[in-house]
């Protein structure tokens, strides 16, 4: 991923973690898929 996309993904994961720790893990798994 390019830097901007990665930054947006990290922000999204941080928001998800704030709402639900398990959601953050799911977001990482989705972002890791091709």
MMTF fields as JSON, N, C-alpha, C and O atoms, coordinates in Angstrom:
{
  "mmtfVersion": "1.0.0",
  "mmtfProducer": "UNKNOWN",
  "numBonds": 135,
  "numAtoms": 136,
  "numGroups": 34,
  "numChains": 1,
  "numModels": 1,
  "chainsPerModel": [1],
  "groupsPerChain": [34],
  "chainIdList": ["A"],
  "bondAtomList": [4, 2, 8, 6, 12, 10, 16, 14, 20, 18, 24, 22, 28, 26, 32, 30, 36, 34, 40, 38, 44, 42, 48, 46, 52, 50, 56, 54, 60, 58, 64, 62, 68, 66, 72, 70, 76, 74, 80, 78, 84, 82, 88, 86, 92, 90, 96, 94, 100, 98, 104, 102, 108, 106, 112, 110, 116, 114, 120, 118, 124, 122, 128, 126, 132, 130],
  "bondOrderList": [1, 1, 1, 1, 1, 1, 1, 1, 1, 1, 1, 1, 1, 1, 1, 1, 1, 1, 1, 1, 1, 1, 1, 1, 1, 1, 1, 1, 1, 1, 1, 1, 1],
  "groupList": [{"groupName": "UNK", "atomNameList": ["N", "CA", "C", "O"], "elementList": ["N", "C", "C", "O"], "formalChargeList": [0, 0, 0, 0], "bondAtomList": [1, 0, 2, 1, 3, 2], "bondOrderList": [1, 1, 2], "singleLetterCode": "X", "chemCompType": "L-PEPTIDE LINKING"}],
  "groupTypeList": [0, 0, 0, 0, 0, 0, 0, 0, 0, 0, 0, 0, 0, 0, 0, 0, 0, 0, 0, 0, 0, 0, 0, 0, 0, 0, 0, 0, 0, 0, 0, 0, 0, 0],
  "groupIdList": [1, 2, 3, 4, 5, 6, 7, 8, 9, 10, 11, 12, 13, 14, 15, 16, 17, 18, 19, 20, 21, 22, 23, 24, 25, 26, 27, 28, 29, 30, 31, 32, 33, 34],
  "secStructList": [7, 7, 2, 2, 2, 2, 2, 2, 2, 2, 2, 2, 2, 2, 2, 2, 2, 2, 2, 7, 2, 2, 2, 2, 2, 2, 2, 2, 2, 2, 2, 2, 7, 7],
  "xCoordList": [0.841, 0.0, 0.873, 1.984, 0.345, 1.105, 0.906, 0.066, 1.67, 1.688, 0.319, -0.119, -0.358, -1.662, -2.676, -3.399, -2.726, -3.679, -3.402, -4.324, -2.131, -1.762, -2.153, -2.637, -1.95, -2.305, -3.802, -4.237, -4.604, -6.062, -6.473, -7.348, -5.847, -6.164, -5.854, -6.641, -4.714, -4.339, -5.343, -5.744, -5.751, -6.745, -8.051, -8.663, -8.466, -9.691, -9.594, -10.546, -8.437, -8.227, -8.261, -8.828, -7.662, -7.67, -9.087, -9.443, -9.909, -11.308, -12.05, -12.824, -11.803, -12.451, -12.038, -12.868, -10.774, -10.29, -10.967, -11.264, -11.206, -11.854, -13.292, -13.793, -13.946, -15.329, -15.409, -16.267, -14.512, -14.562, -13.216, -12.852, -12.469, -11.141, -11.168, -10.239, -12.197, -12.27, -12.434, -11.932, -13.122, -13.309, -11.963, -11.759, -11.049, -9.719, -8.984, -8.306, -9.112, -8.452, -9.051, -8.327, -10.363, -11.019, -10.569, -10.372, -10.404, -9.963, -8.564, -8.278, -7.689, -6.335, -6.394, -5.691, -7.219, -7.324, -7.827, -7.32, -8.822, -9.364, -8.287, -8.112, -7.572, -6.553, -5.383, -4.685, -5.171, -4.056, -4.382, -3.482, -5.682, -6.06, -5.725, -5.752, -5.41, -5.058, -6.264, -6.137],
  "yCoordList": [-1.195, 0.0, 1.242, 1.245, 2.3, 3.546, 4.207, 3.776, 5.238, 5.845, 6.401, 6.233, 7.063, 7.661, 6.573, 6.676, 5.539, 4.454, 3.801, 3.498, 3.587, 2.946, 3.823, 3.319, 5.12, 6.041, 6.015, 5.964, 6.05, 5.999, 4.69, 4.68, 3.595, 2.293, 2.295, 1.786, 2.862, 2.913, 3.746, 3.364, 4.883, 5.723, 4.946, 4.974, 4.259, 3.462, 2.383, 2.147, 1.725, 0.677, 1.296, 0.71, 2.467, 3.112, 3.451, 3.269, 3.95, 4.256, 2.974, 2.947, 1.917, 0.635, 0.115, -0.412, 0.257, -0.19, 0.591, 0.033, 1.865, 2.68, 2.205, 2.234, 1.767, 1.311, -0.133, -0.479, -0.976, -2.414, -3.031, -3.083, -3.499, -4.072, -5.182, -5.283, -6.014, -7.097, -6.552, -7.15, -5.438, -4.835, -4.423, -4.519, -3.967, -3.581, -4.761, -4.628, -5.919, -7.124, -7.501, -7.877, -7.403, -7.731, -6.779, -7.205, -5.505, -4.529, -4.864, -4.739, -5.291, -5.66, -6.857, -6.883, -7.838, -9.024, -8.653, -9.168, -7.764, -7.35, -6.609, -6.865, -5.698, -4.907, -5.774, -5.42, -6.896, -7.764, -8.655, -9.214, -8.79, -9.637, -8.929, -7.7, -9.688, -9.079, -8.424, -7.869],
  "zCoordList": [0.0, 0.0, 0.0, 0.531, -0.61, -0.563, 0.798, 1.587, 1.063, 2.403, 2.791, 3.929, 1.851, 2.17, 2.507, 3.498, 1.685, 1.933, 3.275, 4.033, 3.561, 4.827, 6.007, 7.021, 5.885, 6.966, 7.219, 8.369, 6.138, 6.282, 6.951, 7.817, 6.552, 7.145, 8.634, 9.432, 9.016, 10.434, 11.217, 12.316, 10.658, 11.339, 11.512, 12.58, 10.462, 10.539, 11.599, 12.343, 11.669, 12.676, 14.076, 14.998, 14.236, 15.552, 15.981, 17.146, 15.038, 15.351, 15.722, 16.678, 14.956, 15.237, 16.607, 17.347, 16.945, 18.255, 19.38, 20.436, 19.156, 20.179, 20.409, 21.533, 19.33, 19.418, 19.892, 20.704, 19.381, 19.675, 19.327, 18.152, 20.323, 20.06, 19.017, 18.216, 19.003, 18.029, 16.612, 15.66, 16.466, 15.153, 14.561, 13.351, 15.41, 14.938, 14.345, 13.326, 14.977, 14.463, 13.117, 12.195, 13.001, 11.739, 10.635, 9.497, 10.955, 9.967, 9.471, 8.28, 10.382, 9.979, 9.036, 8.026, 9.352, 8.506, 7.119, 6.122, 7.037, 5.741, 4.943, 3.752, 5.59, 4.9, 4.435, 3.485, 5.098, 4.739, 3.548, 2.922, 3.231, 2.099, 0.794, 0.731, -0.241, -1.534, -2.207, -3.299]
}
